[in-house]
Amino acid sequence: MKLVIVESPAKCTTIKRYLGDNYIVMASLGHIRDLATSGKDGLGVDVKNDFSPTYVVNKDKQHIIRDLKNAMDKCDEVILATDPDREGEAIAWHLAQVLGLDVNTTKRLEFHEITRDSIGEAMSNPRTIDQNLVSSQETRRIIDRIIGFKLSTLLFKKIHSRSGGRVQSATLKMIADHDAEIEKFVPEEYWTISTKINAFGKDFNVTLLSDDGKEVDLSNGEKAHAILDRIPDKLSISNIEKKIKVSDSKEPFITSTLQQEAFSRLKFKTKKTQLVAQQLYEGIEVDGEHVGLITYMRTDSTRLSPTFVQRATAYITDRFGKEYLGHTKKIRQVSMMQDAHEAIRPTSNHRTPESVRKFLTNDQYNLYKLIYNRTLASLMSPKKDEQMTVYLTGNKLTFKLDLTRTLFQGYEAVYKDAEKEDNHYEYFPDFANDEVFDVVFKETEQKFTQPPAHYSEAKIVRLMEEVGIGRPSTYASTIDTIRKRKYVTDENGILITTKQGNLTSVVLNKYFPEIVDTKYTALMEKKLDNIEDGSQSRSKILNDFYYPFIELFDKVSKIMYKESFVETGDKCPVCGAPLVIKEGKNGQFIGCSNFPECKYVQKQESTAPAPTPIGEKCPECGGELLLRNKGGSSFITCSNFPKCRYTRKVASSNTSPTVEEEKKVKDCPDCDGYLVKKKGRYGYFLGCINYPKCNHMEKIIKKKRN
């Protein structure tokens, strides 16, 4: 008997079916252990001992380790089959360490799709754990732990921000910088002219192109109206141009482009896209068989396997015809590309979206259809359009009309890039030179330039990919982190920096400019890749990073507080230092910038309404009873407070509490208080105002009608 360990339990049934009865397949459920929070600064890293890490088994994984060890007792071999990436390699190594397996001999399977052929090929070609991959992941984890713990502690202490990190802070800065540009944007006036002609019984929009061969100036209303007045009642065709446009299909999806397209077309957030893609990768029950529908969804390569291309080519030829057959795309190089996996593609050409639709949820179907059609289209022939531009003139003004028609749909037979425009025709209208057409509409409108749009999740993913920060496996989690930290708001996938997020970015950029610099973060990613390919050592990279960072950190820790807050313009009445706006557990307040030497805090004027007499006397001292409101709650107290501490609640009801409900009904027979009408879970009753000191209560007796 052999034990195969994977990451996700969803894979177990499928892989077990493929391998047979001689195998037990179990899941680790991701990472089984992590860096401890012990040692100096709680880093779990012994810096003086060449950054030796201390690992501890996660509490929620202890029972999994126990179950795996029990299964090992029944087996004569353990095979590790965690995910085929850097994190998966680290998980395999941790499993070997905890289970006492020899890392030099234990078989490590690598497969990129959960299909019978892929599993069989992996079993026939096992390898051992790649120590360079493990070292690369460990180095990343140590650097992120040091930066994360150090920055997070400092940020929370100084400005009450919840965390900072190597990738998240660089990502936050991109968003904050862009939002700052939007804030600074000054709108500029401009005018537009809309013109329509009628031809062949239909109205066509024509665009003003030039004035006597020169660019048209529509910078203000006076100039716009002058041009509008010159547009004649008729325009004549001066020239007609035609050309053929050939458009190639796009590459198959990688992680970032899938997240972008899913957001654009399906309105999926990045986290949702990854979750649904994971389900499709791990497998769906189709006709009684659990099958993986797509290849591994964390990849930065557009490469397709020759076997898949061969099968897809035959499928396209058979279904659409030879004329629809294109070519394999040249692999697109992106920043820090690793090319460890194929592109995201379907595992079978013949498993069409429609054929499996009844087995999928709507989200699964829509994402699978997107992946399937994009992959197939990438291997199909280009689309061919004919474009016709009609130039019209009148009174020295030149207009143009652009028309398009499709000659051959090519890849758009399965994957349309966009909806067809208004000026897209099956056949062109029969325009000819010197023809004259009536102008049926002309109008000028004042407009103002608009600021850039706020970044969407999809845009941030694209920027992260372009500048080389993060990895396909971390794009979604990074965005999710800055959202959870309340550094950005998220309205339907549109990210906008909050006040706290902007403060965090400004402070980090001022004191730790390298950490939030995308070039620094991308360079670190490159160094981690160098560990992976063996060209750089773990020790050198950690030493080169740690000591300069700690030196800067210690320096910043002493000076950050005095300069991190927005000054009010007033001076502290105690020591004369500037007063600044701070954030506390109860919100913003104004305090001295010289804290902790000076602990002055400016008292805030109370916004609570003034106490209101209710027309009753205090049962304990005879003083006047007052209705007060604090923190949104109403209650009744004695006007002689603090000498008299009599207090009672305002009786609750389905509506707002009122003093009328607290009026005396009769004296309490058990104490010197009186009974009032109250509402409980079973309706209204009479209760003593001195509750809980006095528990007397009575039913409300309804008077019988005569």
C-alpha positions in Angstrom: 0.0 0.0 0.0 1.2 3.5 -0.9 0.2 6.9 0.7 -0.1 9.9 -1.7 -0.4 13.3 0.0 -2.0 16.2 -1.9 -3.0 19.7 -0.6 -6.8 19.8 -1.2 -9.3 17.1 -0.2 -11.2 17.8 -3.4 -8.5 16.0 -5.4 -8.4 12.9 -3.2 -11.3 11.0 -4.8 -10.3 11.7 -8.4 -6.6 10.8 -7.9 -7.6 7.7 -5.9 -9.8 6.5 -8.8 -7.0 7.0 -11.2 -4.3 5.3 -9.1 -6.4 2.3 -7.9 -6.9 0.3 -4.7 -3.2 0.0 -3.8 -3.1 3.7 -2.9 -4.4 5.8 -0.1 -4.8 9.5 -1.0 -5.0 12.1 1.8 -4.8 15.9 2.0 -2.7 18.3 4.1 -5.2 21.1 3.6 -2.4 23.5 2.6 0.5 24.5 4.8 0.9 22.3 7.9 3.3 24.6 9.8 4.7 28.1 9.8 7.3 30.3 11.4 7.0 30.4 15.2 6.3 33.7 16.9 9.0 33.1 19.5 12.5 34.4 19.8 13.7 37.9 19.4 10.9 40.3 18.4 8.7 37.2 17.9 10.2 36.7 14.4 10.7 32.9 14.8 14.1 33.5 13.1 17.6 33.2 14.7 19.3 36.0 12.8 22.8 35.3 14.4 22.6 31.7 13.3 22.4 32.4 9.6 18.7 33.2 9.9 17.8 29.8 11.1 14.0 29.5 11.2 11.9 27.8 14.0 8.8 26.1 12.6 5.7 25.0 14.6 2.8 22.9 13.4 -0.3 24.9 13.1 -2.8 24.1 15.8 -5.6 23.3 13.3 -3.3 20.8 11.5 -2.2 18.7 14.4 -5.0 16.2 13.9 -4.1 16.0 10.2 -0.5 15.1 11.0 -1.7 12.5 13.4 -4.0 11.0 10.7 -1.1 11.0 8.2 1.2 9.2 10.6 -1.5 6.6 11.3 -1.9 6.0 7.6 1.9 5.7 7.1 1.9 2.7 9.5 -0.3 0.9 6.9 1.9 1.8 3.9 5.3 0.9 2.6 5.8 4.2 0.7 4.8 7.9 1.0 4.5 10.0 -2.2 4.2 13.8 -2.0 1.9 15.4 -4.6 1.4 18.9 -3.5 0.7 21.8 -5.9 3.3 22.5 -8.6 4.6 25.8 -7.4 7.0 27.4 -4.9 4.4 27.1 -2.0 3.6 23.5 -3.0 7.3 22.6 -2.9 7.6 24.1 0.6 4.5 22.2 1.8 6.1 19.0 0.5 9.3 19.7 2.3 7.5 20.5 5.6 5.5 17.3 5.3 8.8 15.4 4.8 10.3 17.0 7.9 7.3 16.4 10.2 6.6 12.9 8.9 10.3 11.9 9.1 10.7 11.3 5.4 14.1 11.4 3.6 13.9 14.5 1.3 16.6 13.0 -0.9 14.7 9.9 -1.8 11.0 10.6 -1.2 9.1 10.8 -4.5 7.6 14.1 -5.4 4.9 14.1 -8.1 4.3 17.2 -10.3 1.1 17.5 -12.4 -0.6 20.5 -13.9 -4.0 19.1 -14.5 -6.0 16.4 -12.7 -6.6 14.0 -15.5 -5.8 10.3 -15.9 -3.1 10.9 -18.4 -1.4 13.7 -16.4 -1.5 11.7 -13.1 -0.2 8.6 -15.0 2.7 10.6 -16.5 3.6 12.1 -13.1 3.7 8.6 -11.5 6.0 7.4 -14.3 8.3 10.4 -13.9 8.6 11.2 -10.2 11.3 13.5 -8.9 12.5 14.5 -5.5 11.9 17.7 -3.6 13.7 20.7 -5.2 15.7 22.3 -2.3 16.3 25.5 -4.3 12.6 26.0 -4.6 12.2 25.4 -0.9 15.0 27.8 0.0 13.4 30.4 -2.3 10.1 30.1 -0.5 11.7 30.1 2.9 13.7 33.2 2.1 10.5 35.0 0.9 8.7 33.9 4.1 11.5 35.1 6.4 11.8 38.5 4.6 8.1 39.0 4.7 7.9 38.0 8.3 10.7 40.5 9.3 9.2 43.4 7.3 5.6 42.5 8.3 6.2 42.2 12.0 8.5 45.2 12.3 6.5 47.5 10.1 3.1 46.4 11.5 4.2 46.9 15.1 5.6 50.3 14.4 2.6 51.5 12.3 0.1 50.4 14.9 2.0 52.1 17.7 2.5 55.3 15.8 -0.5 55.8 13.5 -2.8 52.9 14.4 -2.5 51.2 11.1 -2.9 47.5 11.3 -0.1 46.2 9.0 2.6 46.8 6.5 4.4 44.5 4.2 6.7 44.1 1.3 4.1 43.5 -1.5 1.0 45.0 0.2 2.6 48.3 0.9 4.0 48.7 -2.6 0.6 47.9 -4.0 -1.1 50.3 -1.6 1.3 53.1 -2.7 0.3 52.6 -6.4 -3.3 53.0 -5.5 -2.7 56.0 -3.1 -0.4 57.8 -5.7 -3.1 57.4 -8.3 -5.8 58.7 -6.0 -3.6 61.7 -5.2 -3.4 62.5 -8.9 -7.2 62.3 -9.1 -7.5 64.7 -6.1 -5.1 67.2 -7.8 -6.9 67.0 -11.1 -8.2 70.4 -12.4 -11.0 70.1 -15.0 -10.5 72.0 -18.2 -13.3 73.3 -20.4 -13.8 72.0 -23.9 -16.7 71.8 -26.4 -17.9 69.2 -28.7 -19.9 69.3 -31.9 -22.3 66.6 -32.9 -23.5 66.4 -36.5 -25.7 64.0 -38.4 -26.5 63.5 -42.0 -29.3 61.5 -43.6 -28.3 59.0 -46.3 -30.4 56.2 -47.8 -33.2 56.9 -45.3 -31.0 56.5 -42.2 -29.2 59.0 -40.0 -25.4 58.7 -39.6 -23.2 60.4 -37.0 -20.3 62.3 -38.7 -17.2 63.5 -36.9 -15.8 67.0 -37.5 -12.2 66.5 -38.6 -10.7 69.8 -39.7 -11.2 73.4 -40.6 -9.6 74.3 -43.9 -7.1 71.5 -43.4 -6.2 72.6 -39.8 -7.1 71.2 -36.4 -10.4 72.5 -35.1 -10.2 74.7 -31.9 -13.2 74.0 -29.6 -11.6 75.3 -26.4 -14.4 77.7 -25.5 -18.1 78.4 -26.3 -17.4 81.3 -28.6 -15.2 79.3 -30.9 -17.6 76.3 -30.8 -20.6 78.3 -31.8 -18.7 80.0 -34.6 -17.9 76.6 -36.1 -21.5 75.4 -35.5 -22.8 78.4 -37.4 -20.6 77.6 -40.4 -21.8 74.0 -40.8 -23.9 74.1 -44.0 -27.3 72.4 -44.6 -25.6 69.9 -47.0 -22.3 68.0 -47.1 -20.8 66.4 -50.2 -18.5 63.4 -50.3 -15.0 64.4 -51.2 -13.2 61.0 -50.9 -13.8 57.4 -49.9 -11.0 55.1 -48.5 -11.2 51.4 -47.9 -8.7 49.1 -46.2 -8.5 45.6 -44.8 -7.7 45.2 -41.1 -6.5 41.8 -39.8 -6.8 41.2 -36.0 -5.1 38.3 -34.3 -6.7 36.6 -31.3 -5.3 37.1 -27.8 -3.1 34.6 -26.0 -4.6 32.0 -23.7 -5.1 33.1 -20.1 -2.5 33.5 -17.4 -3.6 34.2 -13.8 -3.5 38.0 -14.1 -5.3 38.2 -17.5 -8.0 35.7 -16.3 -8.6 37.9 -13.3 -8.8 41.0 -15.5 -11.2 39.5 -18.0 -13.4 37.9 -15.4 -13.7 41.3 -13.7 -14.5 43.0 -17.0 -16.9 40.5 -18.4 -18.3 38.7 -15.4 -17.9 41.3 -12.7 -15.9 38.8 -10.6 -13.6 40.1 -7.9 -10.1 38.6 -8.0 -10.7 36.5 -4.9 -13.8 35.1 -6.4 -12.1 34.3 -9.7 -9.4 32.4 -8.0 -11.9 30.5 -5.8 -14.0 29.4 -8.8 -10.9 28.6 -10.9 -9.6 26.4 -8.0 -12.9 24.5 -8.0 -12.6 23.9 -11.8 -9.0 22.8 -11.4 -9.6 20.4 -8.5 -12.5 18.8 -10.3 -16.3 18.6 -10.8 -18.5 15.5 -10.8 -19.4 15.0 -14.5 -21.4 12.0 -15.5 -20.5 10.1 -12.4 -16.7 10.9 -12.7 -14.8 13.6 -10.8 -12.7 15.3 -13.4 -10.5 18.4 -13.4 -11.8 20.8 -16.0 -8.9 23.2 -16.3 -5.1 23.2 -15.8 -3.3 24.8 -12.8 -4.7 28.3 -12.3 -1.6 30.0 -10.9 0.7 30.7 -13.8 2.5 33.5 -15.7 3.1 31.6 -18.9 1.0 31.7 -22.1 2.6 28.4 -23.2 0.4 25.5 -24.4 1.6 21.9 -24.4 2.3 20.4 -27.9 -0.1 17.6 -27.0 -3.0 20.0 -26.3 -2.2 22.1 -29.4 -2.3 18.9 -31.5 -5.7 17.9 -30.1 -7.1 21.4 -30.4 -5.9 21.8 -34.0 -7.8 18.6 -35.0 -10.9 19.8 -33.1 -10.9 23.2 -34.7 -10.5 21.7 -38.2 -13.2 19.2 -37.6 -15.7 21.7 -36.1 -15.1 24.9 -38.0 -13.0 24.0 -41.1 -9.3 24.4 -42.1 -9.8 28.1 -42.8 -10.4 28.7 -39.1 -7.1 27.2 -38.1 -4.5 29.7 -36.9 -1.1 29.2 -35.2 0.4 28.9 -31.8 1.1 32.3 -30.3 4.6 33.3 -29.5 5.0 33.1 -25.7 4.5 36.6 -24.2 7.3 37.7 -21.9 6.1 39.5 -18.8 8.2 41.0 -16.0 9.8 38.3 -13.8 8.1 35.6 -15.8 8.9 32.1 -14.5 7.2 29.9 -17.2 6.9 27.0 -14.7 3.4 26.0 -15.9 1.2 26.1 -19.0 -1.4 28.7 -19.6 -4.8 28.2 -18.0 -6.6 26.0 -20.4 -9.4 23.3 -20.5 -8.1 19.8 -20.0 -10.3 18.5 -22.9 -11.3 20.1 -26.2 -14.4 17.9 -26.4 -15.6 18.8 -22.9 -17.4 21.9 -24.2 -19.0 24.4 -21.9 -22.5 23.4 -23.0 -21.8 19.7 -22.5 -20.9 20.2 -18.8 -23.2 23.1 -18.0 -25.8 21.0 -16.1 -23.0 19.9 -13.7 -21.8 23.4 -12.9 -23.0 26.4 -10.9 -23.6 29.6 -12.9 -20.3 31.0 -11.8 -18.4 27.8 -12.6 -20.0 27.7 -16.1 -19.3 31.3 -16.9 -15.7 31.1 -15.9 -15.1 27.8 -17.6 -16.7 29.1 -20.8 -14.4 32.1 -20.7 -11.3 29.9 -20.3 -12.4 27.4 -22.9 -13.3 29.9 -25.6 -10.3 32.1 -25.0 -7.9 29.0 -25.3 -9.6 27.7 -28.4 -9.6 31.2 -30.0 -5.9 31.6 -29.4 -5.3 28.8 -31.9 -7.7 30.1 -34.5 -7.2 32.3 -37.6 -7.3 36.1 -37.4 -10.5 38.1 -38.0 -10.6 40.2 -41.2 -12.5 43.4 -41.4 -13.0 45.9 -44.2 -13.0 49.5 -43.0 -14.4 52.3 -45.1 -13.9 56.0 -44.3 -16.2 58.5 -46.0 -14.9 62.1 -46.1 -17.5 64.9 -46.4 -16.9 68.6 -46.9 -18.9 71.9 -46.8 -17.9 75.5 -46.2 -14.2 74.4 -45.8 -15.1 72.0 -42.9 -14.2 68.4 -43.3 -16.1 65.5 -41.6 -15.6 61.8 -41.6 -17.8 58.7 -41.3 -16.2 55.4 -40.3 -17.9 52.1 -41.3 -16.7 48.5 -40.7 -17.9 45.1 -41.9 -16.5 41.7 -41.2 -15.2 39.7 -44.1 -14.1 36.7 -42.1 -15.0 36.1 -38.4 -12.0 33.8 -37.7 -11.5 33.4 -33.9 -14.6 35.5 -33.2 -16.6 32.4 -34.1 -16.0 31.4 -30.4 -14.6 34.5 -28.6 -15.7 38.0 -29.4 -13.3 40.8 -28.1 -16.1 43.3 -27.8 -19.6 44.0 -28.9 -20.1 45.3 -32.4 -20.2 49.0 -32.7 -23.1 51.0 -34.2 -21.2 51.5 -37.4 -20.6 47.8 -38.0 -22.5 46.6 -41.1 -23.0 43.4 -43.0 -22.9 45.4 -46.2 -21.7 48.9 -46.7 -24.1 51.6 -47.9 -23.6 52.6 -51.5 -21.7 55.8 -51.0 -20.1 57.5 -54.0 -17.9 60.5 -54.6 -19.6 63.9 -55.1 -22.9 62.7 -53.6 -24.6 65.4 -51.4 -26.5 64.7 -48.2 -28.7 66.8 -45.9 -27.4 67.8 -42.5 -30.3 66.8 -40.2 -28.8 67.6 -36.8 -26.0 69.8 -35.4 -25.4 70.7 -31.8 -22.5 72.0 -29.6 -22.1 71.1 -26.0 -19.9 72.3 -23.2 -17.9 69.6 -21.4 -15.0 69.4 -18.9 -12.1 67.0 -18.9 -12.6 64.2 -16.4 -10.0 62.9 -13.9 -8.6 59.5 -14.4 -10.8 56.6 -13.2 -10.0 55.0 -9.9 -8.2 51.7 -10.2 -10.2 48.5 -10.4 -9.0 45.2 -8.9 -8.3 44.1 -12.5 -6.2 47.2 -13.2 -4.2 46.7 -10.0 -3.5 43.0 -11.0 -2.3 44.2 -14.4 0.0 46.8 -12.8 1.4 44.3 -10.3 2.2 42.0 -13.2 3.7 44.8 -15.3 6.1 46.1 -12.5 6.9 42.6 -11.3 5.6 42.7 -7.7 3.9 39.6 -6.2 3.3 36.4 -8.0 0.2 34.9 -9.7 -0.5 33.1 -6.4 -0.5 36.4 -4.4 -2.3 38.9 -6.5 -5.8 38.2 -5.1 -4.6 37.8 -1.5 -2.6 41.0 -1.6 -5.7 43.0 -2.7 -7.8 41.2 -0.1 -5.3 42.2 2.6 -5.3 45.9 2.0 -9.1 45.7 1.8 -9.3 43.9 5.2 -6.9 46.4 6.7 -9.4 49.1 5.6 -6.7 50.9 3.6 -9.0 50.9 0.6 -12.8 50.8 0.1 -14.1 48.4 -2.4 -17.2 49.4 -4.3 -18.0 46.7 -6.9 -14.3 46.1 -7.5 -13.3 49.7 -7.6 -10.5 50.5 -5.1 -10.3 53.9 -3.4 -7.8 54.8 -0.7 -9.2 55.6 2.7 -7.9 58.3 4.9 -6.0 55.7 7.0 -4.7 54.0 3.8 -3.4 57.3 2.5 -1.7 58.1 5.8 -0.1 54.7 5.9 1.2 55.1 2.4 2.5 58.6 3.0 4.3 57.6 6.2 5.9 54.5 4.7 6.9 56.4 1.6 8.6 59.0 3.8 10.4 56.7 6.2 10.7 53.5 4.2 10.9 54.6 0.6 12.6 51.4 -0.6 10.0 49.1 0.9 7.1 50.7 -1.0 9.1 51.2 -4.2 7.9 48.8 -6.8 11.4 48.6 -8.3 12.8 47.4 -4.9 10.0 44.9 -4.5 10.4 43.6 -8.1 14.2 43.3 -7.6 13.6 41.2 -4.4 11.3 38.9 -6.5 14.2 38.5 -9.0 16.6 37.6 -6.2 14.2 35.0 -4.9 14.0 33.6 -8.4 17.8 33.5 -8.5 17.7 31.3 -5.3 15.3 29.1 -7.2 17.7 28.6 -10.1 20.7 28.4 -7.9 22.5 31.5 -9.0 22.3 33.3 -5.6 22.6 32.1 -2.1 19.9 32.4 0.6 22.4 33.6 3.2 23.7 36.5 1.1 20.2 37.8 0.1 19.0 37.7 3.7 22.1 39.4 5.1 22.0 42.1 2.4 18.4 42.7 3.2 18.3 42.5 7.0 21.1 44.7 8.4 20.3 47.8 6.3 16.6 47.4 7.0 17.1 47.1 10.8 19.5 50.1 10.8 16.8 52.2 9.1 14.1 50.8 11.2 15.8 51.6 14.5 16.4 55.2 13.2 12.9 55.7 12.1 11.4 54.3 15.3 12.9 57.3 17.2 11.7 60.0 14.8 8.5 58.9 13.1 6.0 59.9 15.8 6.9 63.6 15.8 6.4 64.0 12.0 3.7 61.5 11.2 0.6 63.4 12.0 -1.3 66.3 10.4 -0.7 69.5 12.3 -3.7 71.6 13.3 -1.7 74.9 13.2 -2.1 75.4 17.0 0.5 75.0 19.7 0.3 72.8 22.8 -0.7 75.0 25.8 1.6 72.9 28.1 4.9 72.7 26.2 4.5 74.7 23.0 4.9 71.8 20.6 2.6 71.6 17.6 -0.8 70.0 18.1 -1.6 67.2 15.7 -4.6 65.1 14.7 -4.4 61.5 16.0 -6.5 58.4 15.8 -7.6 56.6 19.0 -9.9 53.7 19.8 -12.8 56.1 20.0 -11.9 58.0 16.8 -9.9 61.1 16.1 -8.6 63.5 18.7 -6.1 66.4 19.0 -3.0 65.8 21.1 0.5 67.0 21.6 3.1 66.0 19.0 5.7 65.8 21.8 4.1 62.6 23.3 5.1 60.7 25.4 7.1 63.6 27.0 3.9 65.7 27.0 0.6 63.9 27.4 -1.7 66.9 26.7 -5.0 66.0 24.9 -7.4 68.7 23.8 -10.8 68.3 25.4 -13.5 67.8 22.9 -16.8 69.7 23.2 -19.7 67.3 24.1 -22.1 66.8 21.2 -24.7 65.2 23.5 -28.0 67.1 24.0 -28.5 68.9 27.3 -30.3 67.0 30.1 -34.1 67.5 30.0 -36.4 67.6 33.2 -39.1 64.9 33.0 -41.4 66.5 35.7 -40.7 63.9 38.4 -38.9 63.9 41.7 -36.1 61.5 42.6 -37.4 58.7 44.9 -34.2 58.7 46.9 -33.4 62.4 47.6 -36.3 64.4 46.1 -34.2 66.1 43.5 -35.4 66.7 39.9 -35.1 63.7 37.5 -33.4 64.4 34.2 -33.5 62.6 30.8 -29.9 62.3 29.5 -28.4 60.8 26.3 -24.9 59.5 26.0 -23.5 57.4 23.2 -26.9 57.0 21.6 -28.5 55.6 24.8 -31.2 57.4 26.8 -31.5 57.0 30.6 -32.8 58.9 33.6 -30.7 60.3 36.5 -31.0 62.6 39.5 -30.0 66.2 39.1 -28.1 66.0 42.4 -25.5 63.6 40.8 -22.8 62.8 42.0 -24.2 63.2 45.6 -27.2 61.2 44.6 -26.5 58.3 42.2 -30.1 57.3 41.4 -30.3 56.1 37.8 -32.9 54.1 35.9 -33.3 53.0 32.3 -35.8 54.4 29.9 -38.2 51.5 29.2 -37.7 50.1 25.7 -40.3 49.5 23.1 -40.4 48.8 19.4 -40.1 52.5 18.9 -37.7 55.0 20.4 -37.9 55.2 24.3 -40.0 58.0 25.6 -40.5 59.5 29.1 -44.2 59.0 28.8 -43.7 55.2 29.2 -41.9 55.8 32.5 -44.9 57.6 34.2 -46.1 56.2 37.5 -49.0 53.8 37.4 -49.2 53.0 41.2 -47.0 52.6 44.2 -44.8 49.4 44.5 -46.0 47.2 47.4 -42.5 45.8 48.0 -40.4 49.0 48.2 -40.7 52.8 48.2 -40.6 53.0 44.4 -43.5 52.8 42.0 -44.7 50.7 39.1 -44.4 51.8 35.4 -45.5 50.2 32.1 -42.7 48.1 30.6 -42.5 45.8 27.6 -41.1 42.2 27.9 -40.8 39.3 25.5 -44.5 38.4 26.1 -46.0 41.9 26.0 -46.5 44.8 28.3 -46.5 44.5 32.2 -46.1 46.6 35.3 -42.6 46.7 36.8 -40.8 48.5 39.6 -38.6 51.5 38.7 -36.0 50.2 41.2 -35.3 47.0 39.2 -33.0 45.1 39.6 -33.0 46.0 43.3 -36.7 45.3 43.4 -38.1 42.6 41.1 -41.8 43.2 41.7 -43.9 42.9 38.6 -47.7 42.6 37.8 -49.9 41.8 34.9 -51.8 44.6 33.3 -55.5 43.9 34.0 -57.7 45.0 31.1 -61.0 46.6 32.1 -64.1 44.7 31.0 -66.5 46.5 28.7 -70.1 46.9 29.9 
